Amino acid sequence: MRRTWAGAVGFLCIACGEAPPPSWLNRLEPLKPGAEVVPGWVLEDPTRGFEHDIVLPLTGPNDQRIEVHIVDAGRWPSATPAGAYAVDWEEPHTTGPRQIADAARDAIAAALRPTADGAPPVDDVRIGNEPPTALDPVLHLLQGLGHRPVVPAIGAALLGGMTLVALARSGRGFVALFLVNWLVRTIFGPWGPLHANGQGDLWIRGAGDPSLLSHYGPGYAELFGWAAHGDDADLTIFAANSALSAAIPALAALLLWRRGLPDAAGWVGLWLACEPIAVRIGATETYLVAGSLAALLAAARPTGRAGDVWVAVLAGFAARLHPTAWPLMALAPLFSPPGTRLRTTVAALLGAVLFSGVVVAEVLRGVLDGRLASPAAPPQAVPTVAAVLLTVLLGWRARAWLGAGAAAFAWAALRGSYGQSPLWQAAFDAAWIPWMGLGAAAVVARGPWPRWTGGALALALLARGATVWRMTTTDEAEHDWSRAVVGALP
C-alpha cells in the first residue's frame, strides 16, 4: 500500500511538473563564462543581484571591471531593450571605459534578444545548468490553489485588531504598559531606515509596490500598503512599526502572568520596554517586529475553537511576511496554554499551508536555488526552520525552557547572516530576545535561584544593548539628509 501511494504521489509530481526553463547560460549563448564579450574583456559567472536582476561581471586589462545587469523590461527606463528584458551597465562597480561598457551592454543585449521574446521574468530563470530543485514538483501542485490566500489579505487589521483584543481582555495594567512603551519608542527611537547597503528605501517603497519585495512574500505590502501613500509615507510606516513594537513587551508580560509567574511578568515586561536596541529599532525593523508580534499573539491564543482559528490565520499571514517570521512562529506552540500545544501546532501548520502554501514553496525554492539573494534567508535557514519545527512537534508537552532552547538554537544558527554591521546584528537579536527571555523567566522563577537573578540577567542585556545604542547606518544618515534637503526645496 505504501508503495502504491508513493507511486501515485510521484506520478502526480511528474505530471504536474514542467520542464525547467532555459538558464541564463542558455539564453546568452554563445557568450558563456570565459568568452570574450568585447576584445580583451572576459565574461565571468553570472550571479543574482539584490533588485530582481542578474549581474554579469566582465574583467579586462589591469583588473578593470564592467558590471552589466539584466532586468525585466520596463524596470530601468534608460536600459537597452532585449525582448522581455533590458540590459545596462552600472556604477560604481564599473571601472572600465564607458565606451567599452556600452559595447559590452550592446553585445549582451544582442545575444539575449533571440531567446527573450515571451520569456519568463528574471527571477524565474535559473542561473546555470543545475537541475531543478526538489521543491519544483511540490510548487507546481500548490499553484493549483492560486496565489491568493483563502482568507483575504488583511495584514494591518489582523495584527492590529488581534493585538488590541488580546490587551483589552488582559486588564488595564497591560494596556498601560503598551501605551507607555509606545510613547518611549516614539520619543527615543530614531525614525529612519536601519538597513544597510542601500536597501533602506526598499522597505519604504516596497510597501506601495509589492513587486519590489515579492521574493520574500506579499505579506509586507499587505501589512503596510495602506501607509504607503502621501508625502510622508515613510513616517507613517515608522509610526505603525513603533505601535507594533510597543505591543511586544506587553504581550510577553501577559504570557508570563497567565502562566502563574507575576514577578517574572513584571521584570520581563519592564526589561523589554526599556531594552535599548528594541527602542532603537522599534520604528524601522518592520518584518522582525511583525514576525515577533504575530508569534506572541499566537502563543496568547484564546481558548477553544476560536483559538485554533486565531492561530491558523496568524500563521498563514506570518508565512507570507518574511522567512525570518517562520522560525519565530514555530516557537508559539511551546508557549501556548497547557493542553493546547499540539492543537496550536496543528493549527499553525494548517494555516501556513492553506493560506500561504504557494508563497512558502516559492520562497523556499528561491532559497535552495540561489534566486533569493538576501541575508535574511540564507541556505542554513531551511534546516534551522525544520529543526525548530521538529523540536515543537516532539516537545509539545515541555515547559517554556524548551522554547527558550529552540529559540537559542535558531538565533545562533541564523545570526551570522546579519553580519553587515553590529547594529544590524543587534536588530536580529532583538527579535529573539523576548523568546529567550520568556524561557529564562520561567526557569529562574521556578528554580532555586535568588529572586534578584532575573533582574541581574536583564541588567546584563541592557548593558550589552547600550554599547550599540548610538550607532547609525549609512541608510539612516542618508534618509535624514535627504528629508532635510527635500524639505528645504520649493
Contacts in CASP RR format, 6 or more apart in sequence:
PFRMAT RR
TARGET T0000
AUTHOR 0000-0000-0000
METHOD contacts of the structure
MODEL  1
MRRTWAGAVGFLCIACGEAPPPSWLNRLEPLKPGAEVVPGWVLEDPTRGF
EHDIVLPLTGPNDQRIEVHIVDAGRWPSATPAGAYAVDWEEPHTTGPRQI
ADAARDAIAAALRPTADGAPPVDDVRIGNEPPTALDPVLHLLQGLGHRPV
VPAIGAALLGGMTLVALARSGRGFVALFLVNWLVRTIFGPWGPLHANGQG
DLWIRGAGDPSLLSHYGPGYAELFGWAAHGDDADLTIFAANSALSAAIPA
LAALLLWRRGLPDAAGWVGLWLACEPIAVRIGATETYLVAGSLAALLAAA
RPTGRAGDVWVAVLAGFAARLHPTAWPLMALAPLFSPPGTRLRTTVAALL
GAVLFSGVVVAEVLRGVLDGRLASPAAPPQAVPTVAAVLLTVLLGWRARA
WLGAGAAAFAWAALRGSYGQSPLWQAAFDAAWIPWMGLGAAAVVARGPWP
RWTGGALALALLARGATVWRMTTTDEAEHDWSRAVVGALP
10 137 0 8 1.000
12 141 0 8 1.000
13 137 0 8 1.000
13 138 0 8 1.000
13 140 0 8 1.000
13 141 0 8 1.000
14 137 0 8 1.000
16 137 0 8 1.000
16 140 0 8 1.000
16 141 0 8 1.000
17 136 0 8 1.000
17 137 0 8 1.000
17 140 0 8 1.000
18 136 0 8 1.000
18 140 0 8 1.000
20 126 0 8 1.000
20 131 0 8 1.000
20 132 0 8 1.000
20 136 0 8 1.000
21 119 0 8 1.000
21 120 0 8 1.000
21 124 0 8 1.000
21 125 0 8 1.000
21 126 0 8 1.000
22 115 0 8 1.000
22 125 0 8 1.000
23 125 0 8 1.000
23 126 0 8 1.000
23 127 0 8 1.000
23 128 0 8 1.000
23 129 0 8 1.000
23 130 0 8 1.000
24 46 0 8 1.000
24 54 0 8 1.000
24 70 0 8 1.000
24 125 0 8 1.000
24 126 0 8 1.000
24 127 0 8 1.000
24 128 0 8 1.000
25 32 0 8 1.000
25 33 0 8 1.000
25 46 0 8 1.000
25 127 0 8 1.000
25 128 0 8 1.000
25 129 0 8 1.000
26 115 0 8 1.000
26 129 0 8 1.000
27 112 0 8 1.000
27 115 0 8 1.000
27 116 0 8 1.000
27 119 0 8 1.000
27 125 0 8 1.000
28 46 0 8 1.000
28 56 0 8 1.000
28 108 0 8 1.000
28 111 0 8 1.000
28 112 0 8 1.000
29 111 0 8 1.000
30 111 0 8 1.000
31 37 0 8 1.000
31 43 0 8 1.000
31 107 0 8 1.000
31 108 0 8 1.000
31 111 0 8 1.000
32 43 0 8 1.000
33 43 0 8 1.000
33 44 0 8 1.000
33 45 0 8 1.000
33 46 0 8 1.000
34 42 0 8 1.000
34 43 0 8 1.000
34 44 0 8 1.000
35 42 0 8 1.000
35 43 0 8 1.000
36 42 0 8 1.000
36 43 0 8 1.000
37 43 0 8 1.000
37 58 0 8 1.000
37 104 0 8 1.000
37 107 0 8 1.000
37 108 0 8 1.000
38 100 0 8 1.000
38 103 0 8 1.000
38 104 0 8 1.000
38 107 0 8 1.000
40 60 0 8 1.000
40 61 0 8 1.000
41 58 0 8 1.000
41 59 0 8 1.000
41 60 0 8 1.000
41 66 0 8 1.000
41 100 0 8 1.000
41 104 0 8 1.000
42 58 0 8 1.000
42 59 0 8 1.000
42 60 0 8 1.000
43 56 0 8 1.000
43 57 0 8 1.000
43 58 0 8 1.000
44 56 0 8 1.000
44 57 0 8 1.000
44 58 0 8 1.000
44 59 0 8 1.000
45 57 0 8 1.000
46 54 0 8 1.000
46 55 0 8 1.000
46 56 0 8 1.000
46 127 0 8 1.000
46 128 0 8 1.000
47 54 0 8 1.000
47 55 0 8 1.000
47 57 0 8 1.000
47 127 0 8 1.000
47 373 0 8 1.000
48 54 0 8 1.000
48 55 0 8 1.000
48 127 0 8 1.000
48 370 0 8 1.000
48 371 0 8 1.000
48 373 0 8 1.000
49 55 0 8 1.000
49 69 0 8 1.000
49 373 0 8 1.000
50 197 0 8 1.000
50 199 0 8 1.000
50 373 0 8 1.000
50 374 0 8 1.000
51 71 0 8 1.000
51 202 0 8 1.000
51 212 0 8 1.000
52 71 0 8 1.000
52 72 0 8 1.000
52 75 0 8 1.000
52 121 0 8 1.000
52 122 0 8 1.000
52 123 0 8 1.000
52 211 0 8 1.000
52 212 0 8 1.000
52 214 0 8 1.000
52 215 0 8 1.000
53 69 0 8 1.000
53 70 0 8 1.000
53 71 0 8 1.000
53 122 0 8 1.000
54 69 0 8 1.000
54 70 0 8 1.000
54 71 0 8 1.000
54 122 0 8 1.000
54 125 0 8 1.000
54 127 0 8 1.000
55 67 0 8 1.000
55 68 0 8 1.000
55 69 0 8 1.000
56 67 0 8 1.000
56 68 0 8 1.000
56 69 0 8 1.000
56 70 0 8 1.000
56 108 0 8 1.000
57 65 0 8 1.000
57 66 0 8 1.000
57 67 0 8 1.000
57 68 0 8 1.000
57 93 0 8 1.000
58 65 0 8 1.000
58 66 0 8 1.000
58 67 0 8 1.000
58 68 0 8 1.000
58 104 0 8 1.000
59 65 0 8 1.000
60 66 0 8 1.000
60 96 0 8 1.000
64 95 0 8 1.000
64 96 0 8 1.000
65 93 0 8 1.000
65 94 0 8 1.000
65 95 0 8 1.000
65 96 0 8 1.000
66 89 0 8 1.000
66 94 0 8 1.000
66 95 0 8 1.000
66 96 0 8 1.000
66 100 0 8 1.000
66 101 0 8 1.000
66 104 0 8 1.000
67 89 0 8 1.000
67 90 0 8 1.000
67 93 0 8 1.000
67 94 0 8 1.000
68 87 0 8 1.000
68 88 0 8 1.000
68 89 0 8 1.000
68 90 0 8 1.000
68 101 0 8 1.000
68 104 0 8 1.000
68 105 0 8 1.000
68 108 0 8 1.000
69 76 0 8 1.000
69 79 0 8 1.000
69 87 0 8 1.000
69 88 0 8 1.000
69 89 0 8 1.000
69 90 0 8 1.000
70 82 0 8 1.000
70 85 0 8 1.000
70 86 0 8 1.000
70 87 0 8 1.000
70 108 0 8 1.000
70 112 0 8 1.000
70 122 0 8 1.000
71 79 0 8 1.000
71 85 0 8 1.000
71 86 0 8 1.000
71 87 0 8 1.000
71 88 0 8 1.000
71 122 0 8 1.000
72 84 0 8 1.000
72 85 0 8 1.000
72 86 0 8 1.000
72 121 0 8 1.000
72 122 0 8 1.000
73 81 0 8 1.000
73 82 0 8 1.000
73 83 0 8 1.000
73 84 0 8 1.000
73 85 0 8 1.000
73 86 0 8 1.000
74 86 0 8 1.000
75 86 0 8 1.000
76 86 0 8 1.000
76 88 0 8 1.000
78 88 0 8 1.000
79 86 0 8 1.000
79 87 0 8 1.000
79 88 0 8 1.000
80 86 0 8 1.000
80 87 0 8 1.000
80 88 0 8 1.000
80 105 0 8 1.000
80 106 0 8 1.000
80 109 0 8 1.000
81 109 0 8 1.000
82 108 0 8 1.000
82 109 0 8 1.000
82 110 0 8 1.000
82 112 0 8 1.000
82 113 0 8 1.000
82 116 0 8 1.000
83 112 0 8 1.000
83 113 0 8 1.000
83 116 0 8 1.000
83 117 0 8 1.000
83 118 0 8 1.000
83 119 0 8 1.000
84 116 0 8 1.000
84 117 0 8 1.000
84 118 0 8 1.000
84 119 0 8 1.000
84 120 0 8 1.000
84 121 0 8 1.000
85 112 0 8 1.000
85 116 0 8 1.000
85 119 0 8 1.000
85 122 0 8 1.000
87 105 0 8 1.000
87 108 0 8 1.000
87 109 0 8 1.000
87 112 0 8 1.000
88 105 0 8 1.000
89 101 0 8 1.000
89 102 0 8 1.000
89 104 0 8 1.000
89 105 0 8 1.000
94 101 0 8 1.000
119 125 0 8 1.000
123 214 0 8 1.000
123 215 0 8 1.000
123 371 0 8 1.000
126 132 0 8 1.000
126 369 0 8 1.000
127 369 0 8 1.000
127 370 0 8 1.000
127 371 0 8 1.000
130 369 0 8 1.000
132 369 0 8 1.000
133 365 0 8 1.000
133 368 0 8 1.000
133 369 0 8 1.000
134 368 0 8 1.000
135 361 0 8 1.000
135 364 0 8 1.000
135 365 0 8 1.000
135 368 0 8 1.000
136 365 0 8 1.000
138 361 0 8 1.000
139 358 0 8 1.000
139 361 0 8 1.000
139 362 0 8 1.000
139 365 0 8 1.000
142 357 0 8 1.000
142 358 0 8 1.000
142 361 0 8 1.000
143 358 0 8 1.000
145 357 0 8 1.000
145 358 0 8 1.000
146 358 0 8 1.000
147 358 0 8 1.000
147 359 0 8 1.000
149 316 0 8 1.000
149 320 0 8 1.000
149 354 0 8 1.000
149 355 0 8 1.000
149 356 0 8 1.000
150 354 0 8 1.000
150 355 0 8 1.000
151 313 0 8 1.000
151 316 0 8 1.000
151 355 0 8 1.000
153 218 0 8 1.000
153 219 0 8 1.000
153 222 0 8 1.000
153 320 0 8 1.000
154 222 0 8 1.000
155 219 0 8 1.000
155 222 0 8 1.000
155 223 0 8 1.000
155 317 0 8 1.000
156 222 0 8 1.000
156 223 0 8 1.000
156 224 0 8 1.000
156 225 0 8 1.000
156 226 0 8 1.000
156 227 0 8 1.000
156 240 0 8 1.000
158 313 0 8 1.000
158 314 0 8 1.000
158 317 0 8 1.000
159 223 0 8 1.000
159 244 0 8 1.000
159 290 0 8 1.000
159 293 0 8 1.000
159 294 0 8 1.000
159 297 0 8 1.000
159 317 0 8 1.000
160 243 0 8 1.000
160 244 0 8 1.000
162 297 0 8 1.000
162 310 0 8 1.000
162 314 0 8 1.000
163 244 0 8 1.000
163 247 0 8 1.000
163 251 0 8 1.000
163 293 0 8 1.000
163 297 0 8 1.000
166 251 0 8 1.000
166 254 0 8 1.000
166 297 0 8 1.000
166 300 0 8 1.000
167 174 0 8 1.000
167 175 0 8 1.000
167 178 0 8 1.000
167 247 0 8 1.000
167 250 0 8 1.000
167 251 0 8 1.000
167 254 0 8 1.000
168 175 0 8 1.000
170 250 0 8 1.000
170 254 0 8 1.000
170 257 0 8 1.000
174 250 0 8 1.000
174 251 0 8 1.000
174 253 0 8 1.000
174 254 0 8 1.000
174 257 0 8 1.000
175 250 0 8 1.000
177 249 0 8 1.000
177 250 0 8 1.000
177 253 0 8 1.000
177 269 0 8 1.000
177 273 0 8 1.000
178 246 0 8 1.000
178 247 0 8 1.000
178 249 0 8 1.000
178 250 0 8 1.000
179 246 0 8 1.000
180 273 0 8 1.000
181 245 0 8 1.000
181 246 0 8 1.000
181 247 0 8 1.000
181 249 0 8 1.000
181 250 0 8 1.000
181 273 0 8 1.000
182 242 0 8 1.000
182 243 0 8 1.000
182 246 0 8 1.000
184 246 0 8 1.000
184 273 0 8 1.000
184 274 0 8 1.000
184 279 0 8 1.000
185 242 0 8 1.000
185 245 0 8 1.000
185 246 0 8 1.000
185 279 0 8 1.000
185 282 0 8 1.000
185 283 0 8 1.000
186 239 0 8 1.000
186 242 0 8 1.000
186 283 0 8 1.000
188 279 0 8 1.000
188 280 0 8 1.000
189 242 0 8 1.000
189 279 0 8 1.000
189 280 0 8 1.000
189 282 0 8 1.000
189 283 0 8 1.000
190 280 0 8 1.000
190 283 0 8 1.000
190 284 0 8 1.000
190 472 0 8 1.000
190 476 0 8 1.000
191 234 0 8 1.000
191 235 0 8 1.000
191 238 0 8 1.000
191 283 0 8 1.000
191 284 0 8 1.000
192 234 0 8 1.000
192 238 0 8 1.000
192 283 0 8 1.000
192 284 0 8 1.000
192 475 0 8 1.000
192 476 0 8 1.000
192 479 0 8 1.000
192 480 0 8 1.000
193 199 0 8 1.000
193 200 0 8 1.000
193 201 0 8 1.000
193 203 0 8 1.000
193 204 0 8 1.000
193 284 0 8 1.000
193 473 0 8 1.000
193 475 0 8 1.000
193 476 0 8 1.000
193 479 0 8 1.000
194 200 0 8 1.000
194 281 0 8 1.000
194 284 0 8 1.000
194 285 0 8 1.000
194 423 0 8 1.000
194 424 0 8 1.000
194 427 0 8 1.000
194 473 0 8 1.000
194 475 0 8 1.000
194 476 0 8 1.000
195 202 0 8 1.000
195 203 0 8 1.000
195 284 0 8 1.000
195 424 0 8 1.000
195 473 0 8 1.000
195 475 0 8 1.000
196 420 0 8 1.000
196 421 0 8 1.000
196 424 0 8 1.000
196 473 0 8 1.000
196 474 0 8 1.000
196 475 0 8 1.000
197 420 0 8 1.000
197 475 0 8 1.000
198 474 0 8 1.000
198 475 0 8 1.000
198 478 0 8 1.000
199 475 0 8 1.000
200 475 0 8 1.000
200 479 0 8 1.000
201 475 0 8 1.000
201 479 0 8 1.000
202 212 0 8 1.000
202 213 0 8 1.000
203 213 0 8 1.000
203 220 0 8 1.000
203 237 0 8 1.000
203 286 0 8 1.000
204 228 0 8 1.000
204 233 0 8 1.000
204 234 0 8 1.000
204 237 0 8 1.000
205 212 0 8 1.000
205 228 0 8 1.000
206 212 0 8 1.000
206 213 0 8 1.000
206 220 0 8 1.000
206 221 0 8 1.000
206 228 0 8 1.000
207 220 0 8 1.000
207 221 0 8 1.000
207 223 0 8 1.000
207 224 0 8 1.000
207 225 0 8 1.000
207 227 0 8 1.000
207 228 0 8 1.000
207 233 0 8 1.000
207 237 0 8 1.000
208 221 0 8 1.000
208 224 0 8 1.000
208 225 0 8 1.000
208 228 0 8 1.000
208 229 0 8 1.000
208 233 0 8 1.000
209 221 0 8 1.000
210 218 0 8 1.000
210 220 0 8 1.000
210 221 0 8 1.000
210 222 0 8 1.000
213 220 0 8 1.000
213 221 0 8 1.000
215 363 0 8 1.000
215 366 0 8 1.000
215 371 0 8 1.000
215 372 0 8 1.000
215 374 0 8 1.000
216 287 0 8 1.000
216 321 0 8 1.000
216 322 0 8 1.000
216 323 0 8 1.000
216 363 0 8 1.000
216 372 0 8 1.000
216 374 0 8 1.000
216 376 0 8 1.000
216 377 0 8 1.000
217 320 0 8 1.000
217 321 0 8 1.000
217 322 0 8 1.000
217 359 0 8 1.000
217 362 0 8 1.000
217 363 0 8 1.000
218 320 0 8 1.000
218 359 0 8 1.000
219 317 0 8 1.000
219 320 0 8 1.000
219 321 0 8 1.000
219 322 0 8 1.000
220 286 0 8 1.000
220 287 0 8 1.000
220 321 0 8 1.000
220 322 0 8 1.000
221 228 0 8 1.000
222 317 0 8 1.000
222 320 0 8 1.000
223 286 0 8 1.000
223 290 0 8 1.000
223 321 0 8 1.000
224 237 0 8 1.000
224 240 0 8 1.000
224 286 0 8 1.000
227 233 0 8 1.000
227 236 0 8 1.000
227 237 0 8 1.000
227 239 0 8 1.000
227 240 0 8 1.000
228 236 0 8 1.000
228 237 0 8 1.000
230 236 0 8 1.000
234 479 0 8 1.000
234 483 0 8 1.000
237 286 0 8 1.000
238 283 0 8 1.000
238 284 0 8 1.000
239 283 0 8 1.000
241 282 0 8 1.000
241 283 0 8 1.000
241 284 0 8 1.000
241 285 0 8 1.000
241 286 0 8 1.000
241 289 0 8 1.000
242 282 0 8 1.000
242 283 0 8 1.000
244 289 0 8 1.000
244 290 0 8 1.000
244 293 0 8 1.000
245 278 0 8 1.000
245 281 0 8 1.000
245 282 0 8 1.000
245 283 0 8 1.000
245 285 0 8 1.000
245 289 0 8 1.000
245 293 0 8 1.000
247 293 0 8 1.000
247 296 0 8 1.000
248 272 0 8 1.000
248 278 0 8 1.000
248 289 0 8 1.000
248 292 0 8 1.000
248 293 0 8 1.000
248 296 0 8 1.000
248 434 0 8 1.000
249 268 0 8 1.000
249 269 0 8 1.000
249 270 0 8 1.000
249 271 0 8 1.000
249 272 0 8 1.000
249 273 0 8 1.000
249 278 0 8 1.000
249 434 0 8 1.000
250 269 0 8 1.000
251 293 0 8 1.000
251 296 0 8 1.000
251 297 0 8 1.000
251 300 0 8 1.000
252 268 0 8 1.000
252 269 0 8 1.000
252 272 0 8 1.000
252 296 0 8 1.000
252 434 0 8 1.000
252 437 0 8 1.000
252 438 0 8 1.000
253 265 0 8 1.000
253 266 0 8 1.000
253 268 0 8 1.000
253 269 0 8 1.000
253 272 0 8 1.000
254 265 0 8 1.000
254 300 0 8 1.000
255 265 0 8 1.000
255 296 0 8 1.000
255 299 0 8 1.000
255 300 0 8 1.000
255 335 0 8 1.000
255 438 0 8 1.000
256 262 0 8 1.000
256 264 0 8 1.000
256 265 0 8 1.000
256 266 0 8 1.000
256 268 0 8 1.000
256 438 0 8 1.000
256 441 0 8 1.000
256 442 0 8 1.000
257 265 0 8 1.000
258 300 0 8 1.000
258 337 0 8 1.000
259 400 0 8 1.000
259 442 0 8 1.000
261 441 0 8 1.000
261 442 0 8 1.000
261 445 0 8 1.000
261 446 0 8 1.000
263 445 0 8 1.000
263 451 0 8 1.000
264 441 0 8 1.000
264 442 0 8 1.000
264 444 0 8 1.000
264 445 0 8 1.000
264 454 0 8 1.000
265 441 0 8 1.000
267 441 0 8 1.000
267 454 0 8 1.000
267 455 0 8 1.000
267 458 0 8 1.000
268 437 0 8 1.000
268 438 0 8 1.000
268 441 0 8 1.000
268 458 0 8 1.000
270 458 0 8 1.000
271 455 0 8 1.000
271 458 0 8 1.000
271 461 0 8 1.000
271 462 0 8 1.000
272 278 0 8 1.000
272 433 0 8 1.000
272 434 0 8 1.000
274 462 0 8 1.000
275 430 0 8 1.000
275 433 0 8 1.000
275 461 0 8 1.000
275 462 0 8 1.000
275 465 0 8 1.000
276 462 0 8 1.000
276 465 0 8 1.000
276 466 0 8 1.000
276 468 0 8 1.000
276 469 0 8 1.000
277 426 0 8 1.000
277 427 0 8 1.000
277 429 0 8 1.000
277 430 0 8 1.000
277 465 0 8 1.000
277 468 0 8 1.000
277 469 0 8 1.000
278 430 0 8 1.000
278 433 0 8 1.000
280 423 0 8 1.000
280 426 0 8 1.000
280 468 0 8 1.000
280 469 0 8 1.000
281 288 0 8 1.000
281 289 0 8 1.000
281 426 0 8 1.000
281 427 0 8 1.000
281 430 0 8 1.000
282 289 0 8 1.000
284 476 0 8 1.000
285 427 0 8 1.000
285 430 0 8 1.000
285 431 0 8 1.000
287 321 0 8 1.000
287 322 0 8 1.000
287 324 0 8 1.000
287 325 0 8 1.000
287 376 0 8 1.000
288 324 0 8 1.000
288 427 0 8 1.000
288 428 0 8 1.000
288 430 0 8 1.000
288 431 0 8 1.000
289 431 0 8 1.000
290 318 0 8 1.000
290 321 0 8 1.000
290 322 0 8 1.000
290 325 0 8 1.000
291 318 0 8 1.000
291 321 0 8 1.000
291 322 0 8 1.000
291 324 0 8 1.000
291 325 0 8 1.000
291 328 0 8 1.000
291 329 0 8 1.000
291 431 0 8 1.000
292 328 0 8 1.000
292 431 0 8 1.000
292 434 0 8 1.000
292 435 0 8 1.000
294 314 0 8 1.000
294 315 0 8 1.000
294 317 0 8 1.000
294 318 0 8 1.000
294 321 0 8 1.000
294 325 0 8 1.000
294 328 0 8 1.000
294 329 0 8 1.000
295 318 0 8 1.000
295 325 0 8 1.000
295 328 0 8 1.000
295 329 0 8 1.000
295 331 0 8 1.000
295 332 0 8 1.000
295 435 0 8 1.000
296 332 0 8 1.000
296 434 0 8 1.000
297 310 0 8 1.000
297 314 0 8 1.000
298 310 0 8 1.000
298 311 0 8 1.000
298 314 0 8 1.000
298 315 0 8 1.000
298 318 0 8 1.000
298 329 0 8 1.000
298 332 0 8 1.000
298 336 0 8 1.000
298 344 0 8 1.000
298 348 0 8 1.000
299 331 0 8 1.000
299 332 0 8 1.000
299 333 0 8 1.000
299 334 0 8 1.000
299 335 0 8 1.000
299 336 0 8 1.000
299 344 0 8 1.000
301 307 0 8 1.000
301 308 0 8 1.000
301 310 0 8 1.000
301 311 0 8 1.000
301 336 0 8 1.000
301 337 0 8 1.000
301 340 0 8 1.000
301 344 0 8 1.000
302 310 0 8 1.000
303 337 0 8 1.000
303 340 0 8 1.000
304 340 0 8 1.000
307 347 0 8 1.000
308 343 0 8 1.000
308 344 0 8 1.000
308 347 0 8 1.000
309 347 0 8 1.000
311 332 0 8 1.000
311 344 0 8 1.000
311 347 0 8 1.000
311 348 0 8 1.000
311 351 0 8 1.000
312 347 0 8 1.000
312 348 0 8 1.000
312 350 0 8 1.000
312 351 0 8 1.000
312 354 0 8 1.000
312 355 0 8 1.000
313 351 0 8 1.000
313 355 0 8 1.000
314 329 0 8 1.000
314 348 0 8 1.000
315 329 0 8 1.000
315 332 0 8 1.000
315 347 0 8 1.000
315 348 0 8 1.000
315 349 0 8 1.000
315 351 0 8 1.000
315 352 0 8 1.000
315 355 0 8 1.000
316 351 0 8 1.000
316 352 0 8 1.000
316 354 0 8 1.000
316 355 0 8 1.000
316 356 0 8 1.000
317 355 0 8 1.000
317 356 0 8 1.000
318 325 0 8 1.000
318 326 0 8 1.000
318 328 0 8 1.000
318 329 0 8 1.000
318 352 0 8 1.000
319 325 0 8 1.000
319 326 0 8 1.000
319 329 0 8 1.000
319 351 0 8 1.000
319 352 0 8 1.000
319 355 0 8 1.000
319 356 0 8 1.000
319 357 0 8 1.000
319 359 0 8 1.000
319 360 0 8 1.000
320 355 0 8 1.000
320 356 0 8 1.000
320 359 0 8 1.000
322 376 0 8 1.000
322 377 0 8 1.000
323 363 0 8 1.000
323 367 0 8 1.000
323 372 0 8 1.000
323 376 0 8 1.000
323 377 0 8 1.000
323 381 0 8 1.000
323 385 0 8 1.000
324 376 0 8 1.000
324 377 0 8 1.000
324 414 0 8 1.000
324 428 0 8 1.000
324 431 0 8 1.000
326 360 0 8 1.000
326 381 0 8 1.000
326 385 0 8 1.000
327 381 0 8 1.000
327 384 0 8 1.000
327 385 0 8 1.000
327 388 0 8 1.000
327 410 0 8 1.000
327 414 0 8 1.000
328 431 0 8 1.000
328 432 0 8 1.000
328 435 0 8 1.000
329 348 0 8 1.000
329 352 0 8 1.000
330 348 0 8 1.000
330 385 0 8 1.000
330 388 0 8 1.000
330 389 0 8 1.000
330 392 0 8 1.000
330 406 0 8 1.000
331 388 0 8 1.000
331 392 0 8 1.000
331 403 0 8 1.000
331 406 0 8 1.000
331 407 0 8 1.000
331 410 0 8 1.000
331 435 0 8 1.000
332 344 0 8 1.000
332 348 0 8 1.000
333 341 0 8 1.000
333 342 0 8 1.000
333 344 0 8 1.000
333 345 0 8 1.000
333 348 0 8 1.000
333 392 0 8 1.000
333 396 0 8 1.000
334 341 0 8 1.000
334 391 0 8 1.000
334 392 0 8 1.000
334 395 0 8 1.000
334 396 0 8 1.000
334 398 0 8 1.000
334 400 0 8 1.000
334 402 0 8 1.000
334 403 0 8 1.000
334 406 0 8 1.000
335 400 0 8 1.000
335 403 0 8 1.000
335 435 0 8 1.000
335 438 0 8 1.000
336 344 0 8 1.000
341 395 0 8 1.000
341 396 0 8 1.000
341 397 0 8 1.000
342 396 0 8 1.000
345 392 0 8 1.000
345 393 0 8 1.000
345 396 0 8 1.000
352 360 0 8 1.000
353 360 0 8 1.000
363 372 0 8 1.000
363 377 0 8 1.000
364 382 0 8 1.000
365 371 0 8 1.000
366 372 0 8 1.000
367 377 0 8 1.000
367 378 0 8 1.000
367 379 0 8 1.000
367 381 0 8 1.000
367 382 0 8 1.000
368 379 0 8 1.000
368 382 0 8 1.000
370 379 0 8 1.000
375 417 0 8 1.000
375 418 0 8 1.000
375 419 0 8 1.000
375 420 0 8 1.000
376 417 0 8 1.000
376 418 0 8 1.000
377 417 0 8 1.000
378 414 0 8 1.000
378 417 0 8 1.000
380 413 0 8 1.000
380 414 0 8 1.000
380 417 0 8 1.000
381 414 0 8 1.000
381 417 0 8 1.000
384 409 0 8 1.000
384 410 0 8 1.000
384 413 0 8 1.000
384 414 0 8 1.000
385 410 0 8 1.000
387 409 0 8 1.000
387 410 0 8 1.000
388 406 0 8 1.000
388 409 0 8 1.000
388 410 0 8 1.000
391 402 0 8 1.000
391 403 0 8 1.000
391 406 0 8 1.000
391 409 0 8 1.000
392 406 0 8 1.000
395 402 0 8 1.000
399 442 0 8 1.000
400 438 0 8 1.000
400 439 0 8 1.000
400 441 0 8 1.000
400 442 0 8 1.000
400 443 0 8 1.000
401 439 0 8 1.000
401 442 0 8 1.000
401 443 0 8 1.000
403 435 0 8 1.000
403 438 0 8 1.000
403 439 0 8 1.000
404 435 0 8 1.000
404 436 0 8 1.000
404 437 0 8 1.000
404 438 0 8 1.000
404 439 0 8 1.000
404 440 0 8 1.000
404 442 0 8 1.000
404 443 0 8 1.000
405 436 0 8 1.000
405 439 0 8 1.000
407 432 0 8 1.000
407 435 0 8 1.000
407 436 0 8 1.000
407 439 0 8 1.000
408 432 0 8 1.000
408 436 0 8 1.000
410 432 0 8 1.000
411 428 0 8 1.000
411 429 0 8 1.000
411 432 0 8 1.000
411 436 0 8 1.000
414 428 0 8 1.000
415 425 0 8 1.000
415 428 0 8 1.000
415 429 0 8 1.000
416 425 0 8 1.000
418 424 0 8 1.000
418 425 0 8 1.000
418 427 0 8 1.000
418 428 0 8 1.000
419 425 0 8 1.000
421 471 0 8 1.000
421 473 0 8 1.000
422 468 0 8 1.000
422 471 0 8 1.000
423 468 0 8 1.000
423 471 0 8 1.000
423 472 0 8 1.000
423 473 0 8 1.000
424 473 0 8 1.000
426 465 0 8 1.000
426 468 0 8 1.000
433 461 0 8 1.000
440 454 0 8 1.000
440 457 0 8 1.000
441 454 0 8 1.000
444 453 0 8 1.000
444 454 0 8 1.000
444 457 0 8 1.000
END
